């Protein structure tokens, strides 16, 4: 800080100064300063591409500014009368010497009175770039309840938005078949079990042909499945055996086997009974059945018995199946009953969060999220909780990170009608192909440095969702977990990682939807809304569509969903890890342009690995556990390299950059780049550029 004597020696020159400074505040009015604030010339204005949000944001670096005389008095009066929340703005203009007029100079505009220091000579404060941007970014980890109608600083009411009803369709599957035994003595050592179909809701169920061999599907009790199913084999199996025992040491072995013959002829056996008997005469055997088997399209199920005696030629045996045999082959997929829940569209959630954080109405826009029919909700609302009865706490960064991991998004701050607004779009939006600055006429090509950006190359890719806990084996069907692929890159150890903070697992949603229902003494389902359920407090993301009402998407829009039992009843197939990875394909491929025809090698998935889905607009299915050819990823719009150069900037050029910092900068005929970092120095007007190299094979500068 200058001494009092130095300040007294400052003589105001009536000639136009290089910079003009103006303070303004509601109670004090507007004041053009005669004395420039000390520290201004040492300040830098930096434009940096945000590592989380992907857009270019302005940041002004000042240790502090010290205001003297009239500037000191202005700020001191405001502080003493209003306190640290007073809104003092500093406007900076730079002289255009060719016209002797002042033009607005991009700079920090808000005085931060929380840093206020005063003495007899001056007032020292730090500056905040803009209160809107600072609040948005600095509060992005602040948790807010989006059902409230008041901002952090008390602004109310906020912009009204719709809390929607979202319907989950009935996805329960119930098919039953019942068989009885057919009496008759069978001495054949190997034979189809004598059962007869009593009733069935399966078209595939039948009474088997007992006369055929055990590899002939005519002997199946369930033949040529029309779709993938999980079949439960249950009930009580009963038969008599007569052991005609001559040798004292003779034994009888009886095996009952469930056999699956696949559509391709492969045989898979499950042994249901394997016992050795020594008692002669007629004996009754009963045992309980409880096993599950998956059948694919075209698969068949047989039940056969083998009997063998240890003393061939001496002992003999006969099996007689009992008519009280109770053999069932059922399909009982516990999906969920039709339920309507409270949910909020993604765009509406962001609007409420941004307004709450920035204390400004109508401060969020998104063309992309407007086009997406997606919802979020809190787990407890799956249990038909009354609308708005439970808070929905969200953090801006967590919600952005979660949807970004799925869709590849960016967030920036724009001015609309002179008012700052937060905007979320797909990432390419923040890599504008319009040329905002051409400095090719003031630099030499040989002065342009090109440097590799090693942190943008990846040896592996991990995408998906954090592991959710399930209390039953239904979690094994879930595909929206975490998946990993590896690349051929060896020289770096970076991992590409996009893991959603919020959940999108359909089985988890079903678990909560079904959790409060219990069977009473009459065999009826009772609902207990008071019961706490694991997942009640979790935030879920839900892909949906409009079909008269908003409903959670299952197989709508798909030609096929396979590779998992009941896959076409699954939720959030569009949010699967393999689809997430492909959405990020251009970013991953940017480091592999010299490795075309190699693959991303699939390594692991925490649960279901075999889901395959094909939209009606797609030519091939997307399979979760497959390798991905690099050539099949989206074309990258940049190379993982940056240009580094220093050049002077005019005020007009700086204003252009300030208006659209996401546009292209031209260095030479075939050298363009997007701002990674741009530092401008108030002292000499020079600027240091770091530009992400544009891939001109896939981008045409405008």
Buried (B, 14 or more C-beta within 10 A) or exposed (E): BBEEEEBEEEEEEEEEBEBBBBBBBEEBEEBEBBBBBBBBEBBBBBBBBBEEBBBBBBBBEBEBBBBBBBBBBBBBBBBEEBEEEBBBBBBBBBBEEEEEEBBEBBBBBBBBBEBBEBEEBBBBBBBBBBBBBBBBBEBBEBEBEBBEBBBBEEBEEBBEBEBBEBBBBEBBBEBBBBBBBBEEEBEEEEBBBBBBBBEBEBEBBBBBEBEBEBEBBBBBBBBBBEBBBBBBBBBBBBBBBBBBBEEEEBBBBBBBBBBBBBBEEEEEEEEBBEEEBEEBEEEEBEEEBEEBBBBBEBBBBBBBBBBBBBBEEEBBBBBBBBEEBBBBBBBBBBBBBEBBBBBBBBBBBBBBBBBBBBBBBEBBBBEBBEEBBBBBBBBBBBBBBEBEEBBBBBBBBBBBBBBBBBBBBBBBBBEEEEEBBBBBBBBBBBBBBEEBBBBBEEBEEEEBEBEEBEEBBBBBBBBBBEEBEBEEEBBEBBBBBBBBBBBEBEEBEBEBBBBBBBBBBBBBBBBBBBBBBEEEEEEEEEEEEEEEBBBBEBBBBBBBBEEEEBBBBBBBBBEBBBBBBBBBBBBBBBBBBBBBBBBBBBBBBBBBBEEEEBBBBBBEBBBBBBBBBBBEEEEEBBBBBBEBEBEEBBBBBBBBBBBBBBBBBEBEBBBBBBEBBBBBBBBBEEBBBBBBBBBBBBEEBEBBBBBBBBBEEEBEBE
